[in-house]
Amino acid sequence: MNKQTGFTLIELIMVIVILGILAATALPRFANLQGDARMASANAALGSISSAATIAHAQWLLRNQPASAVIEGVTVTYDANNGGYPDAGSIAPLAGITAANYQIAASGTAQVVTPNGAAQGSCTVSYTPPTGANLPPTIVTVPSPLVPGNC
């Protein structure tokens, strides 16, 4: 008697159906990874801008309030009326934010940073220098707070 081994056609079809169901449930989760990555990139920009502004302000205080200073190879311009924080044009290079990864645009007195791939006006970080002495800069995100699915 000759005994054959292997899978039947029905068994193979069932495996394909099960794999299809698993793929259909997992695909939406993986499809949203781009939005999560843009949100993480915006959060990174927020931290970089905040840290860069604080470091530049500390340097301004330590160097007897100069009009400009070179920090990490970046020329930072200060406004004497803004309490020693960098102007909007200096903050992106000082924070290490480049056009390779972000859209950088001026909006009035603010510098607006948007991760590449995000729509302009959504998932942004905005830096506005202080309007007077003894005031901190305004650093805000849109949407506020940055949450998954909004980028």
ROKE-985282 format. One record per residue (C-alpha): residue number from 1; residue in one letter; x, y, z. Coordinates in nm, 2 decimals, m for minus. Layout:
{pt NUM 'A' {X Y Z}},
...
//
This chain:
{pt 1 'M' {0.00 0.00 0.00}},
{pt 2 'N' {0.14 0.34 m0.11}},
{pt 3 'K' {0.08 0.61 0.16}},
{pt 4 'Q' {0.11 0.97 0.05}},
{pt 5 'T' {0.18 1.25 0.29}},
{pt 6 'G' {0.14 1.63 0.27}},
{pt 7 'F' {m0.12 1.89 0.30}},
{pt 8 'T' {m0.46 1.88 0.14}},
{pt 9 'L' {m0.59 2.17 m0.07}},
{pt 10 'I' {m0.85 2.25 0.20}},
{pt 11 'E' {m0.57 2.28 0.46}},
{pt 12 'L' {m0.37 2.51 0.25}},
{pt 13 'I' {m0.67 2.73 0.18}},
{pt 14 'M' {m0.74 2.76 0.55}},
{pt 15 'V' {m0.39 2.87 0.62}},
{pt 16 'I' {m0.41 3.13 0.35}},
{pt 17 'V' {m0.74 3.26 0.49}},
{pt 18 'I' {m0.60 3.28 0.85}},
{pt 19 'L' {m0.29 3.47 0.73}},
{pt 20 'G' {m0.52 3.71 0.54}},
{pt 21 'I' {m0.72 3.78 0.85}},
{pt 22 'L' {m0.41 3.84 1.05}},
{pt 23 'A' {m0.27 4.07 0.79}},
{pt 24 'A' {m0.60 4.27 0.76}},
{pt 25 'T' {m0.60 4.33 1.14}},
{pt 26 'A' {m0.23 4.43 1.16}},
{pt 27 'L' {m0.22 4.65 0.85}},
{pt 28 'P' {m0.41 4.95 1.00}},
{pt 29 'R' {m0.17 4.96 1.30}},
{pt 30 'F' {0.14 4.97 1.08}},
{pt 31 'A' {m0.02 5.22 0.84}},
{pt 32 'N' {m0.03 5.48 1.11}},
{pt 33 'L' {0.34 5.46 1.19}},
{pt 34 'Q' {0.42 5.76 0.96}},
{pt 35 'G' {0.19 5.98 1.18}},
{pt 36 'D' {0.35 5.85 1.49}},
{pt 37 'A' {0.70 5.92 1.34}},
{pt 38 'R' {0.60 6.28 1.25}},
{pt 39 'M' {0.47 6.33 1.60}},
{pt 40 'A' {0.79 6.20 1.75}},
{pt 41 'S' {0.99 6.43 1.52}},
{pt 42 'A' {0.78 6.73 1.63}},
{pt 43 'N' {0.83 6.64 1.99}},
{pt 44 'A' {1.21 6.62 1.93}},
{pt 45 'A' {1.20 6.97 1.77}},
{pt 46 'L' {1.01 7.10 2.07}},
{pt 47 'G' {1.28 6.97 2.31}},
{pt 48 'S' {1.56 7.09 2.09}},
{pt 49 'I' {1.42 7.44 2.05}},
{pt 50 'S' {1.35 7.47 2.43}},
{pt 51 'S' {1.69 7.35 2.52}},
{pt 52 'A' {1.87 7.57 2.26}},
{pt 53 'A' {1.68 7.88 2.39}},
{pt 54 'T' {1.78 7.80 2.75}},
{pt 55 'I' {2.14 7.74 2.66}},
{pt 56 'A' {2.16 8.06 2.45}},
{pt 57 'H' {2.01 8.26 2.73}},
{pt 58 'A' {2.26 8.12 2.98}},
{pt 59 'Q' {2.54 8.21 2.75}},
{pt 60 'W' {2.40 8.56 2.71}},
{pt 61 'L' {2.40 8.60 3.09}},
{pt 62 'L' {2.75 8.46 3.13}},
{pt 63 'R' {2.91 8.67 2.85}},
{pt 64 'N' {2.78 9.00 2.98}},
{pt 65 'Q' {2.49 9.04 2.74}},
{pt 66 'P' {2.65 9.06 2.40}},
{pt 67 'A' {2.45 9.15 2.09}},
{pt 68 'S' {2.56 8.82 1.93}},
{pt 69 'A' {2.76 8.51 2.01}},
{pt 70 'V' {2.89 8.19 1.85}},
{pt 71 'I' {2.75 7.88 2.01}},
{pt 72 'E' {2.85 7.54 1.87}},
{pt 73 'G' {2.95 7.71 1.54}},
{pt 74 'V' {2.62 7.89 1.51}},
{pt 75 'T' {2.60 8.27 1.53}},
{pt 76 'V' {2.32 8.36 1.76}},
{pt 77 'T' {2.17 8.70 1.74}},
{pt 78 'Y' {2.02 8.85 2.06}},
{pt 79 'D' {1.77 9.13 2.08}},
{pt 80 'A' {1.85 9.36 2.38}},
{pt 81 'N' {1.48 9.40 2.43}},
{pt 82 'N' {1.39 9.03 2.46}},
{pt 83 'G' {1.57 8.94 2.78}},
{pt 84 'G' {1.87 8.76 2.62}},
{pt 85 'Y' {1.69 8.49 2.42}},
{pt 86 'P' {1.79 8.42 2.06}},
{pt 87 'D' {1.59 8.58 1.78}},
{pt 88 'A' {1.36 8.37 1.57}},
{pt 89 'G' {1.61 8.34 1.28}},
{pt 90 'S' {1.88 8.19 1.51}},
{pt 91 'I' {1.68 7.93 1.69}},
{pt 92 'A' {1.65 7.66 1.42}},
{pt 93 'P' {2.02 7.63 1.34}},
{pt 94 'L' {2.11 7.65 1.71}},
{pt 95 'A' {1.87 7.37 1.78}},
{pt 96 'G' {2.01 7.15 1.51}},
{pt 97 'I' {1.69 7.17 1.30}},
{pt 98 'T' {1.77 7.15 0.93}},
{pt 99 'A' {1.57 7.17 0.61}},
{pt 100 'A' {1.66 6.80 0.54}},
{pt 101 'N' {1.42 6.69 0.81}},
{pt 102 'Y' {1.19 6.99 0.87}},
{pt 103 'Q' {1.00 7.26 0.69}},
{pt 104 'I' {1.13 7.59 0.85}},
{pt 105 'A' {0.93 7.90 0.79}},
{pt 106 'A' {0.90 8.25 0.94}},
{pt 107 'S' {0.55 8.36 1.05}},
{pt 108 'G' {0.56 8.72 1.17}},
{pt 109 'T' {0.81 8.73 1.46}},
{pt 110 'A' {0.79 8.35 1.51}},
{pt 111 'Q' {0.99 8.06 1.36}},
{pt 112 'V' {0.76 7.77 1.27}},
{pt 113 'V' {0.90 7.41 1.23}},
{pt 114 'T' {0.70 7.13 1.07}},
{pt 115 'P' {0.83 6.77 1.02}},
{pt 116 'N' {0.87 6.67 0.66}},
{pt 117 'G' {0.56 6.49 0.54}},
{pt 118 'A' {0.32 6.68 0.77}},
{pt 119 'A' {0.08 6.93 0.63}},
{pt 120 'Q' {0.17 7.29 0.69}},
{pt 121 'G' {m0.02 7.42 1.00}},
{pt 122 'S' {m0.06 7.07 1.15}},
{pt 123 'C' {0.20 6.91 1.38}},
{pt 124 'T' {0.41 7.22 1.41}},
{pt 125 'V' {0.64 7.38 1.67}},
{pt 126 'S' {0.65 7.76 1.69}},
{pt 127 'Y' {0.92 7.97 1.87}},
{pt 128 'T' {0.85 8.33 1.94}},
{pt 129 'P' {1.11 8.54 2.12}},
{pt 130 'P' {1.00 8.72 2.43}},
{pt 131 'T' {0.85 9.06 2.39}},
{pt 132 'G' {1.02 9.21 2.69}},
{pt 133 'A' {1.29 9.17 2.95}},
{pt 134 'N' {1.24 8.90 3.22}},
{pt 135 'L' {0.99 8.71 3.00}},
{pt 136 'P' {1.05 8.36 2.86}},
{pt 137 'P' {1.01 8.28 2.49}},
{pt 138 'T' {0.68 8.13 2.37}},
{pt 139 'I' {0.72 7.78 2.24}},
{pt 140 'V' {0.39 7.62 2.14}},
{pt 141 'T' {0.28 7.31 1.94}},
{pt 142 'V' {m0.01 7.27 1.70}},
{pt 143 'P' {m0.21 7.07 1.80}},
{pt 144 'S' {m0.15 7.12 2.16}},
{pt 145 'P' {m0.05 6.88 2.30}},
{pt 146 'L' {0.09 6.66 2.03}},
{pt 147 'V' {m0.10 6.33 2.03}},
{pt 148 'P' {m0.09 6.03 1.80}},
{pt 149 'G' {m0.31 6.05 1.50}},
{pt 150 'N' {m0.29 6.43 1.46}},
{pt 151 'C' {0.03 6.45 1.26}},
//
